Amino acid sequence: MSAFITMLKNVSVFVLLAVPGWLLVKTKFLKAEQSDALSKILQYVGLPFLVLNSLLGVSFDKELLQVIGIPR
């Protein structure tokens, strides 16, 4: 049951990351073509971090991000 709770938390985080982009398109503050960039950022950056976090239980702090090559 804890695996289900972990999965549910991760999916809800990903949905919460996607909602601002959806709202920006619905309010016509952002064009649909421009939202493709947000989708790709979520897909190629957010999803791998989410998978790593759920599988390894790693918290991404400043030191870890520097180790994997992401500057501050």
N, CA, C and O atoms as CSV, one atom per row, in Angstrom:
chain,resi,resn,atom,element,x,y,z
A,1,MET,N,N,0.821,-1.202,0.000
A,1,MET,CA,C,0.000,0.000,0.000
A,1,MET,C,C,0.863,1.264,0.000
A,1,MET,O,O,0.448,2.290,-0.538
A,2,SER,N,N,2.054,1.204,0.593
A,2,SER,CA,C,2.892,2.397,0.616
A,2,SER,C,C,3.395,2.742,-0.791
A,2,SER,O,O,3.618,3.914,-1.094
A,3,ALA,N,N,3.572,1.747,-1.638
A,3,ALA,CA,C,3.990,2.012,-3.022
A,3,ALA,C,C,2.896,2.791,-3.755
A,3,ALA,O,O,3.193,3.680,-4.554
A,4,PHE,N,N,1.651,2.461,-3.487
A,4,PHE,CA,C,0.534,3.169,-4.104
A,4,PHE,C,C,0.500,4.626,-3.637
A,4,PHE,O,O,0.287,5.532,-4.442
A,5,ILE,N,N,0.709,4.849,-2.347
A,5,ILE,CA,C,0.713,6.205,-1.796
A,5,ILE,C,C,1.860,7.017,-2.416
A,5,ILE,O,O,1.678,8.183,-2.767
A,6,THR,N,N,3.035,6.400,-2.547
A,6,THR,CA,C,4.178,7.073,-3.156
A,6,THR,C,C,3.873,7.438,-4.597
A,6,THR,O,O,4.164,8.552,-5.034
A,7,MET,N,N,3.289,6.507,-5.333
A,7,MET,CA,C,2.934,6.774,-6.722
A,7,MET,C,C,1.900,7.891,-6.805
A,7,MET,O,O,1.999,8.763,-7.668
A,8,LEU,N,N,0.924,7.873,-5.931
A,8,LEU,CA,C,-0.115,8.888,-5.930
A,8,LEU,C,C,0.465,10.268,-5.628
A,8,LEU,O,O,0.064,11.258,-6.240
A,9,LYS,N,N,1.403,10.336,-4.690
A,9,LYS,CA,C,2.062,11.608,-4.385
A,9,LYS,C,C,2.843,12.115,-5.587
A,9,LYS,O,O,2.793,13.304,-5.901
A,10,ASN,N,N,3.557,11.234,-6.256
A,10,ASN,CA,C,4.359,11.650,-7.413
A,10,ASN,C,C,3.492,12.110,-8.577
A,10,ASN,O,O,3.822,13.089,-9.247
A,11,VAL,N,N,2.411,11.427,-8.818
A,11,VAL,CA,C,1.502,11.834,-9.893
A,11,VAL,C,C,0.868,13.179,-9.558
A,11,VAL,O,O,0.720,14.026,-10.439
A,12,SER,N,N,0.493,13.387,-8.303
A,12,SER,CA,C,-0.111,14.665,-7.925
A,12,SER,C,C,0.886,15.810,-8.056
A,12,SER,O,O,0.502,16.915,-8.439
A,13,VAL,N,N,2.155,15.569,-7.748
A,13,VAL,CA,C,3.178,16.604,-7.942
A,13,VAL,C,C,3.293,16.938,-9.427
A,13,VAL,O,O,3.374,18.112,-9.790
A,14,PHE,N,N,3.301,15.940,-10.272
A,14,PHE,CA,C,3.429,16.180,-11.711
A,14,PHE,C,C,2.211,16.939,-12.242
A,14,PHE,O,O,2.350,17.801,-13.110
A,15,VAL,N,N,1.036,16.629,-11.735
A,15,VAL,CA,C,-0.174,17.352,-12.146
A,15,VAL,C,C,-0.093,18.803,-11.686
A,15,VAL,O,O,-0.461,19.716,-12.425
A,16,LEU,N,N,0.391,19.011,-10.465
A,16,LEU,CA,C,0.530,20.378,-9.961
A,16,LEU,C,C,1.542,21.183,-10.777
A,16,LEU,O,O,1.417,22.403,-10.887
A,17,LEU,N,N,2.523,20.521,-11.339
A,17,LEU,CA,C,3.468,21.206,-12.214
A,17,LEU,C,C,2.844,21.541,-13.560
A,17,LEU,O,O,3.236,22.525,-14.188
A,18,ALA,N,N,1.892,20.755,-14.014
A,18,ALA,CA,C,1.277,20.962,-15.321
A,18,ALA,C,C,0.139,21.981,-15.289
A,18,ALA,O,O,-0.159,22.596,-16.314
A,19,VAL,N,N,-0.493,22.169,-14.151
A,19,VAL,CA,C,-1.659,23.048,-14.047
A,19,VAL,C,C,-1.343,24.499,-14.426
A,19,VAL,O,O,-2.132,25.103,-15.153
A,20,PRO,N,N,-0.231,25.091,-13.972
A,20,PRO,CA,C,0.023,26.490,-14.377
A,20,PRO,C,C,0.101,26.679,-15.892
A,20,PRO,O,O,-0.401,27.677,-16.409
A,21,GLY,N,N,0.713,25.754,-16.604
A,21,GLY,CA,C,0.771,25.850,-18.062
A,21,GLY,C,C,-0.609,25.766,-18.687
A,21,GLY,O,O,-0.913,26.497,-19.629
A,22,TRP,N,N,-1.430,24.895,-18.176
A,22,TRP,CA,C,-2.795,24.757,-18.681
A,22,TRP,C,C,-3.578,26.042,-18.440
A,22,TRP,O,O,-4.302,26.507,-19.320
A,23,LEU,N,N,-3.431,26.619,-17.237
A,23,LEU,CA,C,-4.141,27.858,-16.926
A,23,LEU,C,C,-3.673,29.013,-17.805
A,23,LEU,O,O,-4.479,29.840,-18.230
A,24,LEU,N,N,-2.373,29.069,-18.076
A,24,LEU,CA,C,-1.856,30.134,-18.928
A,24,LEU,C,C,-2.409,30.049,-20.349
A,24,LEU,O,O,-2.663,31.077,-20.977
A,25,VAL,N,N,-2.596,28.839,-20.853
A,25,VAL,CA,C,-3.168,28.672,-22.193
A,25,VAL,C,C,-4.659,28.985,-22.174
A,25,VAL,O,O,-5.167,29.626,-23.094
A,26,LYS,N,N,-5.362,28.543,-21.141
A,26,LYS,CA,C,-6.811,28.795,-21.065
A,26,LYS,C,C,-7.126,30.279,-20.942
A,26,LYS,O,O,-8.120,30.749,-21.495
A,27,THR,N,N,-6.285,31.026,-20.217
A,27,THR,CA,C,-6.513,32.465,-20.071
A,27,THR,C,C,-5.935,33.264,-21.242
A,27,THR,O,O,-5.996,34.494,-21.259
A,28,LYS,N,N,-5.372,32.543,-22.222
A,28,LYS,CA,C,-4.786,33.118,-23.435
A,28,LYS,C,C,-3.625,34.063,-23.131
A,28,LYS,O,O,-3.310,34.951,-23.923
A,29,PHE,N,N,-2.995,33.860,-21.973
A,29,PHE,CA,C,-1.777,34.588,-21.639
A,29,PHE,C,C,-0.597,33.993,-22.391
A,29,PHE,O,O,0.404,34.663,-22.647
A,30,LEU,N,N,-0.741,32.713,-22.739
A,30,LEU,CA,C,0.295,31.971,-23.452
A,30,LEU,C,C,-0.372,31.267,-24.625
A,30,LEU,O,O,-1.439,30.673,-24.471
A,31,LYS,N,N,0.249,31.331,-25.789
A,31,LYS,CA,C,-0.315,30.662,-26.964
A,31,LYS,C,C,-0.081,29.154,-26.864
A,31,LYS,O,O,0.842,28.703,-26.184
A,32,ALA,N,N,-0.910,28.398,-27.534
A,32,ALA,CA,C,-0.802,26.939,-27.496
A,32,ALA,C,C,0.540,26.465,-28.046
A,32,ALA,O,O,1.096,25.476,-27.570
A,33,GLU,N,N,1.059,27.173,-29.049
A,33,GLU,CA,C,2.355,26.790,-29.612
A,33,GLU,C,C,3.476,26.980,-28.592
A,33,GLU,O,O,4.431,26.204,-28.555
A,34,GLN,N,N,3.351,28.014,-27.769
A,34,GLN,CA,C,4.369,28.285,-26.754
A,34,GLN,C,C,4.303,27.292,-25.610
A,34,GLN,O,O,5.301,27.063,-24.927
A,35,SER,N,N,3.156,26.711,-25.399
A,35,SER,CA,C,3.025,25.745,-24.311
A,35,SER,C,C,3.777,24.450,-24.600
A,35,SER,O,O,4.043,23.664,-23.691
A,36,ASP,N,N,4.117,24.232,-25.863
A,36,ASP,CA,C,4.911,23.047,-26.204
A,36,ASP,C,C,6.253,23.058,-25.479
A,36,ASP,O,O,6.748,22.012,-25.059
A,37,ALA,N,N,6.835,24.241,-25.334
A,37,ALA,CA,C,8.119,24.347,-24.615
A,37,ALA,C,C,7.943,23.946,-23.150
A,37,ALA,O,O,8.788,23.246,-22.591
A,38,LEU,N,N,6.860,24.383,-22.534
A,38,LEU,CA,C,6.605,23.992,-21.142
A,38,LEU,C,C,6.394,22.488,-21.024
A,38,LEU,O,O,6.860,21.861,-20.072
A,39,SER,N,N,5.700,21.922,-21.981
A,39,SER,CA,C,5.467,20.481,-21.960
A,39,SER,C,C,6.776,19.707,-22.075
A,39,SER,O,O,6.978,18.706,-21.389
A,40,LYS,N,N,7.652,20.177,-22.942
A,40,LYS,CA,C,8.934,19.492,-23.114
A,40,LYS,C,C,9.809,19.624,-21.878
A,40,LYS,O,O,10.524,18.687,-21.522
A,41,ILE,N,N,9.761,20.776,-21.223
A,41,ILE,CA,C,10.519,20.939,-19.981
A,41,ILE,C,C,10.016,19.958,-18.935
A,41,ILE,O,O,10.808,19.299,-18.262
A,42,LEU,N,N,8.705,19.862,-18.800
A,42,LEU,CA,C,8.140,18.895,-17.844
A,42,LEU,C,C,8.529,17.478,-18.197
A,42,LEU,O,O,8.873,16.684,-17.321
A,43,GLN,N,N,8.477,17.157,-19.478
A,43,GLN,CA,C,8.746,15.790,-19.912
A,43,GLN,C,C,10.211,15.420,-19.765
A,43,GLN,O,O,10.525,14.333,-19.280
A,44,TYR,N,N,11.109,16.297,-20.170
A,44,TYR,CA,C,12.524,15.942,-20.214
A,44,TYR,C,C,13.302,16.322,-18.963
A,44,TYR,O,O,14.398,15.808,-18.746
A,45,VAL,N,N,12.764,17.207,-18.141
A,45,VAL,CA,C,13.457,17.599,-16.915
A,45,VAL,C,C,12.688,17.121,-15.690
A,45,VAL,O,O,13.250,16.465,-14.812
A,46,GLY,N,N,11.412,17.448,-15.636
A,46,GLY,CA,C,10.621,17.121,-14.449
A,46,GLY,C,C,10.407,15.635,-14.232
A,46,GLY,O,O,10.542,15.140,-13.113
A,47,LEU,N,N,10.078,14.932,-15.282
A,47,LEU,CA,C,9.791,13.502,-15.156
A,47,LEU,C,C,10.997,12.678,-14.702
A,47,LEU,O,O,10.845,11.832,-13.820
A,48,PRO,N,N,12.192,12.891,-15.270
A,48,PRO,CA,C,13.334,12.125,-14.754
A,48,PRO,C,C,13.632,12.393,-13.284
A,48,PRO,O,O,13.958,11.465,-12.543
A,49,PHE,N,N,13.524,13.653,-12.850
A,49,PHE,CA,C,13.734,13.952,-11.437
A,49,PHE,C,C,12.668,13.285,-10.569
A,49,PHE,O,O,12.961,12.810,-9.472
A,50,LEU,N,N,11.451,13.253,-11.060
A,50,LEU,CA,C,10.368,12.615,-10.323
A,50,LEU,C,C,10.613,11.118,-10.187
A,50,LEU,O,O,10.392,10.547,-9.119
A,51,VAL,N,N,11.065,10.483,-11.255
A,51,VAL,CA,C,11.358,9.048,-11.226
A,51,VAL,C,C,12.515,8.756,-10.273
A,51,VAL,O,O,12.444,7.826,-9.469
A,52,LEU,N,N,13.578,9.550,-10.365
A,52,LEU,CA,C,14.711,9.355,-9.467
A,52,LEU,C,C,14.303,9.540,-8.014
A,52,LEU,O,O,14.719,8.776,-7.143
A,53,ASN,N,N,13.505,10.538,-7.760
A,53,ASN,CA,C,13.057,10.793,-6.401
A,53,ASN,C,C,12.228,9.640,-5.861
A,53,ASN,O,O,12.393,9.248,-4.706
A,54,SER,N,N,11.349,9.097,-6.674
A,54,SER,CA,C,10.483,8.020,-6.190
A,54,SER,C,C,11.231,6.695,-6.059
A,54,SER,O,O,10.962,5.926,-5.136
A,55,LEU,N,N,12.166,6.418,-6.967
A,55,LEU,CA,C,12.881,5.145,-6.912
A,55,LEU,C,C,14.004,5.136,-5.886
A,55,LEU,O,O,14.198,4.147,-5.179
A,56,LEU,N,N,14.734,6.224,-5.806
A,56,LEU,CA,C,15.903,6.253,-4.942
A,56,LEU,C,C,15.652,6.951,-3.614
A,56,LEU,O,O,16.436,6.800,-2.677
A,57,GLY,N,N,14.590,7.698,-3.526
A,57,GLY,CA,C,14.321,8.445,-2.311
A,57,GLY,C,C,15.344,9.543,-2.084
A,57,GLY,O,O,15.613,9.920,-0.944
A,58,VAL,N,N,15.914,10.055,-3.166
A,58,VAL,CA,C,16.944,11.085,-3.081
A,58,VAL,C,C,16.275,12.450,-3.032
A,58,VAL,O,O,15.361,12.731,-3.808
A,59,SER,N,N,16.733,13.291,-2.120
A,59,SER,CA,C,16.257,14.664,-2.118
A,59,SER,C,C,17.288,15.518,-2.851
A,59,SER,O,O,18.487,15.400,-2.600
A,60,PHE,N,N,16.834,16.353,-3.730
A,60,PHE,CA,C,17.723,17.142,-4.576
A,60,PHE,C,C,18.034,18.469,-3.897
A,60,PHE,O,O,17.252,19.417,-3.977
A,61,ASP,N,N,19.180,18.528,-3.229
A,61,ASP,CA,C,19.626,19.775,-2.630
A,61,ASP,C,C,20.700,20.407,-3.512
A,61,ASP,O,O,21.059,19.851,-4.550
A,62,LYS,N,N,21.208,21.557,-3.105
A,62,LYS,CA,C,22.176,22.294,-3.934
A,62,LYS,C,C,23.431,21.475,-4.206
A,62,LYS,O,O,23.949,21.487,-5.323
A,63,GLU,N,N,23.920,20.769,-3.202
A,63,GLU,CA,C,25.150,19.994,-3.374
A,63,GLU,C,C,24.975,18.865,-4.385
A,63,GLU,O,O,25.846,18.645,-5.226
A,64,LEU,N,N,23.872,18.161,-4.309
A,64,LEU,CA,C,23.636,17.064,-5.242
A,64,LEU,C,C,23.492,17.580,-6.666
A,64,LEU,O,O,24.011,16.968,-7.600
A,65,LEU,N,N,22.794,18.699,-6.842
A,65,LEU,CA,C,22.627,19.254,-8.177
A,65,LEU,C,C,23.972,19.676,-8.768
A,65,LEU,O,O,24.184,19.550,-9.974
A,66,GLN,N,N,24.875,20.173,-7.937
A,66,GLN,CA,C,26.208,20.526,-8.427
A,66,GLN,C,C,26.978,19.277,-8.833
A,66,GLN,O,O,27.707,19.295,-9.825
A,67,VAL,N,N,26.826,18.201,-8.083
A,67,VAL,CA,C,27.533,16.969,-8.386
A,67,VAL,C,C,27.095,16.406,-9.739
A,67,VAL,O,O,27.929,15.909,-10.496
A,68,ILE,N,N,25.800,16.476,-10.052
A,68,ILE,CA,C,25.325,15.926,-11.315
A,68,ILE,C,C,25.455,16.923,-12.467
A,68,ILE,O,O,25.070,16.625,-13.597
A,69,GLY,N,N,26.006,18.122,-12.175
A,69,GLY,CA,C,26.342,19.036,-13.254
A,69,GLY,C,C,25.369,20.150,-13.507
A,69,GLY,O,O,25.454,20.799,-14.549
A,70,ILE,N,N,24.448,20.404,-12.606
A,70,ILE,CA,C,23.504,21.505,-12.776
A,70,ILE,C,C,23.999,22.667,-11.927
A,70,ILE,O,O,24.053,22.553,-10.702
A,71,PRO,N,N,24.365,23.789,-12.558
A,71,PRO,CA,C,24.899,24.915,-11.794
A,71,PRO,C,C,23.831,25.592,-10.945
A,71,PRO,O,O,22.633,25.466,-11.198
A,72,ARG,N,N,24.295,26.305,-9.944
A,72,ARG,CA,C,23.349,27.025,-9.064
A,72,ARG,C,C,22.736,28.187,-9.769
A,72,ARG,O,O,21.922,28.903,-9.186
